[in-house]
Amino acid sequence: MPHPIDILRKLHNFPDEIIDRVRELMVEEHVKKGHCIEFVRQSPGRGTAFYIRKGAARTFYIDKGREYTLSFAFDDDFIMTNTLHGVGIEAPVNVMFLEDTDLVTFVHSEMHQTIHEGIFEVNPLEWTMFLNAVLYEYAGYLEERLFHLYNTSARERYEWIMSRYPRLAEVATMTQIASYLGITKETLYRIRGGKYTALT
């Protein structure tokens, strides 16, 4: 996926001062393996977006003591933290980094505030197009996952995720992968051991 700044440049020929302002709103940082950030449920437009330049992360929530993995992300992937809005789940979303990671962080509301402050003579539609472009990239990933969850077998889902993320087994546990795929850990072990059939 393209870097957020690259998305902005493709949408419109913004002057350098606007690009510089956007860079100020995007915090580039390095986080260590195991670092975890918790986000309370947020309304649309107030979430936080992460772009992983290099590294790996997992988003999950905990309900009744059990972890549910929502997504994995590796190099050039986006993460959105308002995933659970409107689905009846009150639990916070957690982003845990599975290895040392270089990322770009920006808060949607800060982008909107920049629009409303009128700091630059920018058409708000152009800013909205930028945010929508980031969401479009992420939505493509969600559609891909939903297709595999509802249209493929457990074995096919496992083959898909390992093809998409070849390093997944190196950084995530079998429990986390099974949760993401919507199968039990025991089923995942049978698949990996070549002992799985659809009837078991």
DRENPA-3360 file (N, C-alpha, C; in nm, 2 decimals, always signed):
BEGIN
1 = MPHPIDIL = +0.08/-0.12/+0.00/+0.00/+0.00/+0.00/+0.09/+0.13/+0.00 ~ +0.04/+0.23/-0.06/+0.12/+0.35/-0.06/+0.13/+0.43/+0.07 ~ +0.23/+0.50/+0.10/+0.25/+0.58/+0.21/+0.14/+0.69/+0.21 ~ +0.09/+0.73/+0.33/-0.02/+0.83/+0.33/+0.01/+0.96/+0.25 ~ +0.14/+1.00/+0.26/+0.18/+1.12/+0.19/+0.17/+1.10/+0.04 ~ +0.20/+0.98/-0.01/+0.19/+0.94/-0.15/+0.05/+0.95/-0.19 ~ -0.04/+0.90/-0.11/-0.19/+0.90/-0.14/-0.23/+1.05/-0.16 ~ -0.19/+1.13/-0.07/-0.23/+1.28/-0.08/-0.17/+1.34/-0.21;
9 = RKLHNFPD = -0.05/+1.31/-0.24/+0.01/+1.37/-0.36/-0.06/+1.32/-0.49 ~ -0.11/+1.20/-0.49/-0.18/+1.15/-0.61/-0.31/+1.21/-0.62 ~ -0.38/+1.25/-0.51/-0.51/+1.30/-0.52/-0.52/+1.44/-0.58 ~ -0.41/+1.52/-0.54/-0.41/+1.66/-0.59/-0.27/+1.71/-0.58 ~ -0.24/+1.81/-0.66/-0.11/+1.88/-0.66/-0.11/+1.98/-0.55 ~ -0.10/+1.93/-0.43/-0.10/+2.03/-0.31/+0.03/+2.10/-0.30 ~ +0.03/+2.23/-0.27/+0.16/+2.30/-0.25/+0.24/+2.24/-0.13 ~ +0.37/+2.26/-0.13/+0.46/+2.20/-0.03/+0.42/+2.24/+0.11;
17 = EIIDRVRE = +0.37/+2.36/+0.13/+0.33/+2.40/+0.27/+0.22/+2.31/+0.33 ~ +0.13/+2.27/+0.24/+0.02/+2.18/+0.29/+0.08/+2.04/+0.32 ~ +0.16/+2.00/+0.23/+0.23/+1.87/+0.25/+0.30/+1.87/+0.38 ~ +0.37/+1.98/+0.41/+0.45/+1.99/+0.53/+0.36/+1.99/+0.65 ~ +0.24/+2.06/+0.64/+0.15/+2.06/+0.75/+0.10/+1.92/+0.78 ~ +0.07/+1.84/+0.68/+0.02/+1.71/+0.69/+0.13/+1.62/+0.76 ~ +0.25/+1.64/+0.72/+0.36/+1.57/+0.78/+0.37/+1.60/+0.93 ~ +0.34/+1.72/+0.97/+0.34/+1.76/+1.11/+0.23/+1.68/+1.19;
25 = LMVEEHVK = +0.12/+1.65/+1.12/+0.01/+1.58/+1.19/+0.03/+1.43/+1.19 ~ +0.13/+1.38/+1.11/+0.16/+1.24/+1.10/+0.29/+1.22/+1.18 ~ +0.28/+1.14/+1.29/+0.39/+1.12/+1.38/+0.46/+0.99/+1.33 ~ +0.58/+1.00/+1.29/+0.66/+0.89/+1.26/+0.74/+0.84/+1.38 ~ +0.73/+0.72/+1.41/+0.80/+0.67/+1.53/+0.84/+0.52/+1.52 ~ +0.92/+0.48/+1.62/+0.97/+0.34/+1.62/+0.92/+0.29/+1.76 ~ +0.85/+0.17/+1.75/+0.80/+0.11/+1.88/+0.86/-0.03/+1.89 ~ +0.88/-0.07/+2.01/+0.94/-0.20/+2.04/+0.84/-0.31/+2.04;
33 = KGHCIEFV = +0.89/-0.43/+2.01/+0.80/-0.55/+2.02/+0.73/-0.56/+2.16 ~ +0.61/-0.59/+2.15/+0.53/-0.60/+2.28/+0.46/-0.48/+2.32 ~ +0.49/-0.36/+2.26/+0.42/-0.24/+2.29/+0.28/-0.25/+2.26 ~ +0.19/-0.21/+2.35/+0.05/-0.22/+2.33/-0.02/-0.09/+2.35 ~ -0.12/-0.05/+2.27/-0.19/+0.07/+2.28/-0.34/+0.04/+2.29 ~ -0.41/+0.09/+2.39/-0.55/+0.06/+2.40/-0.64/+0.18/+2.36 ~ -0.74/+0.16/+2.28/-0.83/+0.27/+2.24/-0.97/+0.24/+2.28 ~ -1.03/+0.33/+2.35/-1.18/+0.32/+2.38/-1.25/+0.33/+2.25;
41 = RQSPGRGT = -1.38/+0.28/+2.25/-1.46/+0.29/+2.13/-1.48/+0.44/+2.09 ~ -1.46/+0.46/+1.96/-1.46/+0.60/+1.91/-1.57/+0.61/+1.80 ~ -1.62/+0.73/+1.79/-1.72/+0.76/+1.68/-1.65/+0.77/+1.55 ~ -1.72/+0.76/+1.44/-1.66/+0.77/+1.31/-1.59/+0.91/+1.29 ~ -1.48/+0.91/+1.23/-1.40/+1.03/+1.21/-1.31/+1.07/+1.33 ~ -1.32/+0.99/+1.44/-1.23/+1.03/+1.55/-1.14/+0.91/+1.59 ~ -1.12/+0.82/+1.50/-1.03/+0.71/+1.52/-0.89/+0.75/+1.49 ~ -0.80/+0.66/+1.52/-0.66/+0.68/+1.49/-0.61/+0.58/+1.38;
49 = AFYIRKGA = -0.53/+0.62/+1.29/-0.48/+0.53/+1.18/-0.33/+0.51/+1.19 ~ -0.29/+0.39/+1.17/-0.15/+0.36/+1.17/-0.11/+0.31/+1.03 ~ +0.00/+0.35/+0.98/+0.06/+0.30/+0.86/+0.19/+0.23/+0.90 ~ +0.20/+0.11/+0.88/+0.32/+0.03/+0.92/+0.42/+0.04/+0.80 ~ +0.53/+0.11/+0.82/+0.64/+0.11/+0.72/+0.72/-0.01/+0.72 ~ +0.75/-0.06/+0.84/+0.82/-0.19/+0.85/+0.79/-0.25/+0.99 ~ +0.75/-0.37/+0.99/+0.72/-0.43/+1.12/+0.59/-0.52/+1.12 ~ +0.53/-0.54/+1.23/+0.41/-0.62/+1.24/+0.33/-0.58/+1.36;
57 = ARTFYIDK = +0.20/-0.59/+1.35/+0.11/-0.56/+1.46/-0.02/-0.65/+1.45 ~ -0.09/-0.65/+1.56/-0.22/-0.72/+1.57/-0.32/-0.63/+1.64 ~ -0.44/-0.63/+1.60/-0.55/-0.56/+1.67/-0.64/-0.67/+1.73 ~ -0.69/-0.64/+1.85/-0.77/-0.74/+1.91/-0.85/-0.67/+2.02 ~ -0.96/-0.74/+2.07/-1.03/-0.69/+2.19/-1.05/-0.81/+2.28 ~ -1.09/-0.78/+2.40/-1.11/-0.89/+2.50/-1.25/-0.88/+2.55 ~ -1.32/-0.99/+2.54/-1.46/-1.00/+2.59/-1.48/-1.12/+2.68 ~ -1.52/-1.10/+2.80/-1.54/-1.20/+2.90/-1.41/-1.29/+2.92;
65 = GREYTLSF = -1.30/-1.22/+2.92/-1.17/-1.28/+2.94/-1.11/-1.35/+2.82 ~ -1.17/-1.34/+2.71/-1.12/-1.41/+2.59/-1.08/-1.31/+2.49 ~ -0.96/-1.33/+2.42/-0.91/-1.24/+2.32/-0.97/-1.28/+2.18 ~ -1.01/-1.17/+2.11/-1.06/-1.19/+1.97/-0.97/-1.11/+1.88 ~ -0.90/-1.17/+1.79/-0.81/-1.10/+1.70/-0.89/-1.05/+1.58 ~ -0.88/-0.92/+1.56/-0.95/-0.85/+1.45/-0.87/-0.85/+1.32 ~ -0.74/-0.82/+1.33/-0.65/-0.81/+1.21/-0.51/-0.82/+1.25 ~ -0.43/-0.85/+1.14/-0.29/-0.85/+1.15/-0.24/-0.74/+1.04;
73 = AFDDDFIM = -0.12/-0.69/+1.07/-0.07/-0.59/+0.97/+0.08/-0.61/+0.97 ~ +0.13/-0.59/+0.84/+0.28/-0.60/+0.82/+0.32/-0.48/+0.74 ~ +0.44/-0.49/+0.68/+0.49/-0.38/+0.60/+0.39/-0.33/+0.50 ~ +0.37/-0.20/+0.50/+0.29/-0.13/+0.40/+0.14/-0.15/+0.42 ~ +0.10/-0.19/+0.55/-0.04/-0.21/+0.58/-0.09/-0.09/+0.67 ~ -0.22/-0.07/+0.66/-0.29/+0.03/+0.75/-0.36/-0.05/+0.86 ~ -0.38/+0.02/+0.97/-0.46/-0.02/+1.08/-0.55/+0.09/+1.12 ~ -0.68/+0.06/+1.14/-0.78/+0.16/+1.19/-0.83/+0.12/+1.33;
81 = TNTLHGVG = -0.84/+0.21/+1.42/-0.88/+0.17/+1.56/-1.03/+0.19/+1.59 ~ -1.11/+0.24/+1.49/-1.25/+0.25/+1.52/-1.33/+0.13/+1.46 ~ -1.27/+0.02/+1.45/-1.32/-0.10/+1.38/-1.46/-0.14/+1.45 ~ -1.47/-0.13/+1.58/-1.59/-0.19/+1.65/-1.70/-0.09/+1.66 ~ -1.69/+0.03/+1.60/-1.80/+0.12/+1.62/-1.93/+0.07/+1.56 ~ -2.04/+0.08/+1.64/-2.17/+0.04/+1.59/-2.20/-0.11/+1.58 ~ -2.12/-0.19/+1.64/-2.14/-0.34/+1.63/-2.18/-0.39/+1.77 ~ -2.21/-0.31/+1.87/-2.26/-0.35/+1.99/-2.15/-0.41/+2.09;
89 = IEAPVNVM = -2.03/-0.39/+2.06/-1.92/-0.43/+2.15/-1.86/-0.31/+2.22 ~ -1.86/-0.32/+2.35/-1.81/-0.21/+2.43/-1.66/-0.21/+2.46 ~ -1.60/-0.33/+2.43/-1.46/-0.35/+2.47/-1.36/-0.25/+2.39 ~ -1.26/-0.21/+2.45/-1.16/-0.13/+2.38/-1.09/-0.21/+2.28 ~ -1.04/-0.14/+2.17/-0.95/-0.21/+2.07/-0.81/-0.19/+2.11 ~ -0.73/-0.30/+2.11/-0.59/-0.29/+2.14/-0.51/-0.31/+2.02 ~ -0.40/-0.24/+2.00/-0.30/-0.26/+1.90/-0.17/-0.30/+1.96 ~ -0.13/-0.42/+1.94/-0.01/-0.47/+1.99/+0.09/-0.50/+1.88;
97 = FLEDTDLV = +0.21/-0.45/+1.90/+0.32/-0.47/+1.80/+0.39/-0.60/+1.82 ~ +0.40/-0.68/+1.72/+0.45/-0.81/+1.73/+0.60/-0.82/+1.71 ~ +0.66/-0.71/+1.66/+0.80/-0.70/+1.65/+0.84/-0.55/+1.65 ~ +0.96/-0.52/+1.66/+1.00/-0.38/+1.65/+0.95/-0.32/+1.52 ~ +0.88/-0.20/+1.53/+0.80/-0.15/+1.41/+0.83/-0.01/+1.39 ~ +0.84/+0.03/+1.27/+0.84/+0.17/+1.22/+0.70/+0.21/+1.17 ~ +0.64/+0.31/+1.22/+0.51/+0.34/+1.18/+0.48/+0.49/+1.17 ~ +0.37/+0.52/+1.10/+0.32/+0.66/+1.09/+0.18/+0.66/+1.15;
105 = TFVHSEMH = +0.16/+0.75/+1.24/+0.04/+0.76/+1.31/-0.03/+0.90/+1.28 ~ -0.16/+0.89/+1.26/-0.23/+1.02/+1.25/-0.38/+1.00/+1.30 ~ -0.43/+1.11/+1.36/-0.56/+1.10/+1.42/-0.66/+1.17/+1.33 ~ -0.77/+1.10/+1.30/-0.87/+1.16/+1.20/-0.92/+1.29/+1.24 ~ -0.95/+1.31/+1.37/-1.00/+1.44/+1.42/-0.91/+1.55/+1.40 ~ -0.78/+1.53/+1.41/-0.68/+1.64/+1.38/-0.68/+1.68/+1.24 ~ -0.70/+1.59/+1.15/-0.72/+1.62/+1.01/-0.84/+1.71/+0.99 ~ -0.95/+1.66/+1.05/-1.08/+1.74/+1.03/-1.06/+1.88/+1.09;
113 = QTIHEGIF = -0.99/+1.89/+1.20/-0.97/+2.02/+1.27/-0.89/+2.11/+1.18 ~ -0.79/+2.06/+1.11/-0.72/+2.14/+1.02/-0.80/+2.20/+0.91 ~ -0.90/+2.11/+0.86/-0.99/+2.16/+0.76/-1.07/+2.28/+0.81 ~ -1.13/+2.26/+0.93/-1.23/+2.36/+0.98/-1.16/+2.49/+1.03 ~ -1.03/+2.48/+1.07/-0.96/+2.60/+1.11/-0.93/+2.69/+0.99 ~ -0.93/+2.63/+0.87/-0.91/+2.71/+0.75/-0.76/+2.76/+0.75 ~ -0.67/+2.69/+0.80/-0.53/+2.73/+0.80/-0.48/+2.76/+0.66 ~ -0.52/+2.67/+0.57/-0.48/+2.69/+0.43/-0.61/+2.70/+0.34;
121 = EVNPLEWT = -0.59/+2.75/+0.22/-0.71/+2.76/+0.13/-0.72/+2.63/+0.06 ~ -0.78/+2.53/+0.13/-0.79/+2.40/+0.08/-0.94/+2.36/+0.08 ~ -0.98/+2.31/-0.03/-1.12/+2.26/-0.04/-1.13/+2.14/+0.05 ~ -1.23/+2.15/+0.15/-1.25/+2.04/+0.24/-1.27/+1.90/+0.17 ~ -1.33/+1.91/+0.05/-1.35/+1.79/-0.02/-1.22/+1.71/-0.05 ~ -1.12/+1.79/-0.08/-0.99/+1.73/-0.11/-0.93/+1.66/+0.01 ~ -0.95/+1.72/+0.13/-0.90/+1.65/+0.25/-0.99/+1.53/+0.28 ~ -1.12/+1.54/+0.26/-1.20/+1.42/+0.27/-1.16/+1.31/+0.18;
129 = MFLNAVLY = -1.13/+1.35/+0.06/-1.08/+1.25/-0.04/-0.96/+1.18/+0.01 ~ -0.87/+1.25/+0.08/-0.75/+1.18/+0.13/-0.79/+1.08/+0.24 ~ -0.87/+1.12/+0.33/-0.91/+1.03/+0.44/-0.99/+0.91/+0.38 ~ -1.07/+0.94/+0.28/-1.14/+0.83/+0.22/-1.05/+0.73/+0.15 ~ -0.94/+0.79/+0.09/-0.85/+0.70/+0.02/-0.78/+0.61/+0.11 ~ -0.74/+0.66/+0.23/-0.68/+0.57/+0.33/-0.78/+0.46/+0.37 ~ -0.91/+0.50/+0.40/-1.01/+0.41/+0.44/-1.04/+0.31/+0.32 ~ -1.03/+0.35/+0.20/-1.05/+0.26/+0.09/-0.94/+0.15/+0.08;
137 = EYAGYLEE = -0.82/+0.19/+0.11/-0.71/+0.09/+0.12/-0.74/-0.01/+0.23 ~ -0.79/+0.03/+0.34/-0.82/-0.06/+0.45/-0.95/-0.14/+0.42 ~ -1.04/-0.08/+0.36/-1.17/-0.15/+0.33/-1.14/-0.26/+0.23 ~ -1.05/-0.25/+0.14/-1.01/-0.35/+0.05/-0.96/-0.48/+0.12 ~ -0.88/-0.45/+0.22/-0.83/-0.56/+0.31/-0.95/-0.63/+0.38 ~ -1.04/-0.55/+0.44/-1.15/-0.61/+0.51/-1.24/-0.69/+0.42 ~ -1.26/-0.65/+0.29/-1.35/-0.72/+0.20/-1.28/-0.85/+0.16 ~ -1.15/-0.85/+0.15/-1.07/-0.97/+0.12/-1.09/-1.07/+0.23;
145 = RLFHLYNT = -1.08/-1.02/+0.36/-1.09/-1.11/+0.47/-1.23/-1.17/+0.48 ~ -1.34/-1.09/+0.46/-1.47/-1.13/+0.47/-1.50/-1.24/+0.36 ~ -1.45/-1.22/+0.24/-1.47/-1.32/+0.14/-1.42/-1.45/+0.18 ~ -1.30/-1.46/+0.24/-1.24/-1.58/+0.27/-1.31/-1.64/+0.40 ~ -1.36/-1.56/+0.49/-1.42/-1.61/+0.61/-1.56/-1.68/+0.57 ~ -1.63/-1.63/+0.47/-1.76/-1.68/+0.44/-1.77/-1.77/+0.32 ~ -1.66/-1.78/+0.24/-1.67/-1.85/+0.11/-1.56/-1.96/+0.10 ~ -1.48/-1.98/+0.20/-1.37/-2.08/+0.18/-1.37/-2.17/+0.31;
153 = SARERYEW = -1.31/-2.28/+0.29/-1.30/-2.38/+0.40/-1.19/-2.33/+0.50 ~ -1.19/-2.40/+0.62/-1.09/-2.36/+0.72/-0.95/-2.38/+0.66 ~ -0.92/-2.49/+0.58/-0.79/-2.51/+0.53/-0.76/-2.40/+0.42 ~ -0.86/-2.36/+0.34/-0.83/-2.26/+0.24/-0.81/-2.12/+0.31 ~ -0.88/-2.09/+0.42/-0.85/-1.97/+0.49/-0.71/-1.97/+0.55 ~ -0.67/-2.08/+0.60/-0.53/-2.08/+0.66/-0.43/-2.06/+0.54 ~ -0.45/-2.13/+0.43/-0.36/-2.11/+0.32/-0.36/-1.97/+0.27 ~ -0.47/-1.91/+0.27/-0.48/-1.77/+0.22/-0.40/-1.68/+0.32;
161 = IMSRYPRL = -0.42/-1.69/+0.45/-0.35/-1.60/+0.54/-0.20/-1.62/+0.54 ~ -0.16/-1.74/+0.52/-0.02/-1.77/+0.52/+0.05/-1.72/+0.39 ~ -0.03/-1.72/+0.28/+0.02/-1.67/+0.16/+0.02/-1.52/+0.16 ~ -0.08/-1.46/+0.23/-0.08/-1.31/+0.24/+0.03/-1.26/+0.33 ~ +0.05/-1.33/+0.44/+0.14/-1.29/+0.54/+0.24/-1.41/+0.57 ~ +0.34/-1.42/+0.49/+0.43/-1.54/+0.50/+0.50/-1.54/+0.64 ~ +0.52/-1.43/+0.71/+0.59/-1.43/+0.84/+0.50/-1.44/+0.96 ~ +0.37/-1.46/+0.93/+0.27/-1.46/+1.04/+0.30/-1.56/+1.15;
169 = AEVATMTQ = +0.34/-1.68/+1.11/+0.37/-1.79/+1.21/+0.49/-1.76/+1.30 ~ +0.57/-1.67/+1.25/+0.70/-1.63/+1.32/+0.67/-1.53/+1.43 ~ +0.56/-1.45/+1.42/+0.53/-1.35/+1.52/+0.40/-1.36/+1.60 ~ +0.31/-1.45/+1.55/+0.18/-1.47/+1.62/+0.17/-1.61/+1.67 ~ +0.09/-1.62/+1.78/+0.07/-1.76/+1.83/-0.04/-1.83/+1.75 ~ -0.05/-1.96/+1.77/-0.15/-2.04/+1.70/-0.29/-1.99/+1.75 ~ -0.30/-1.96/+1.88/-0.43/-1.91/+1.93/-0.48/-1.79/+1.86 ~ -0.38/-1.69/+1.84/-0.42/-1.57/+1.77/-0.46/-1.59/+1.63;
177 = IASYLGIT = -0.38/-1.67/+1.56/-0.41/-1.70/+1.42/-0.55/-1.77/+1.41 ~ -0.58/-1.87/+1.50/-0.70/-1.94/+1.49/-0.82/-1.84/+1.52 ~ -0.80/-1.75/+1.61/-0.91/-1.65/+1.64/-0.94/-1.57/+1.52 ~ -0.83/-1.53/+1.45/-0.85/-1.44/+1.33/-0.92/-1.52/+1.22 ~ -0.89/-1.65/+1.21/-0.95/-1.73/+1.10/-1.09/-1.78/+1.14 ~ -1.13/-1.76/+1.26/-1.26/-1.81/+1.30/-1.27/-1.96/+1.32 ~ -1.16/-2.02/+1.36/-1.16/-2.16/+1.38/-1.10/-2.19/+1.52 ~ -1.11/-2.31/+1.57/-1.05/-2.34/+1.70/-0.90/-2.37/+1.68;
185 = KETLYRIR = -0.83/-2.36/+1.79/-0.68/-2.39/+1.79/-0.66/-2.53/+1.75 ~ -0.74/-2.62/+1.79/-0.73/-2.76/+1.76/-0.74/-2.79/+1.61 ~ -0.84/-2.72/+1.55/-0.85/-2.73/+1.40/-0.73/-2.68/+1.33 ~ -0.67/-2.57/+1.38/-0.56/-2.52/+1.32/-0.44/-2.61/+1.33 ~ -0.42/-2.67/+1.44/-0.31/-2.77/+1.45/-0.33/-2.89/+1.36 ~ -0.46/-2.93/+1.34/-0.48/-3.04/+1.25/-0.45/-3.00/+1.10 ~ -0.49/-2.88/+1.07/-0.45/-2.83/+0.93/-0.30/-2.83/+0.91 ~ -0.23/-2.77/+1.01/-0.09/-2.76/+1.00/-0.02/-2.90/+1.00;
193 = GGKYTALT = -0.08/-3.00/+1.06/-0.03/-3.13/+1.07/-0.07/-3.22/+0.95 ~ -0.16/-3.17/+0.86/-0.20/-3.24/+0.75/-0.31/-3.35/+0.79 ~ -0.37/-3.33/+0.90/-0.47/-3.43/+0.95/-0.61/-3.37/+0.95 ~ -0.63/-3.26/+0.88/-0.77/-3.20/+0.88/-0.85/-3.25/+0.77 ~ -0.98/-3.28/+0.80/-1.08/-3.30/+0.70/-1.20/-3.21/+0.74 ~ -1.28/-3.18/+0.64/-1.40/-3.09/+0.67/-1.50/-3.16/+0.77 ~ -1.49/-3.29/+0.78/-1.58/-3.36/+0.87/-1.53/-3.37/+1.01 ~ -1.40/-3.33/+1.04/-1.35/-3.35/+1.17/-1.36/-3.23/+1.26;
% end
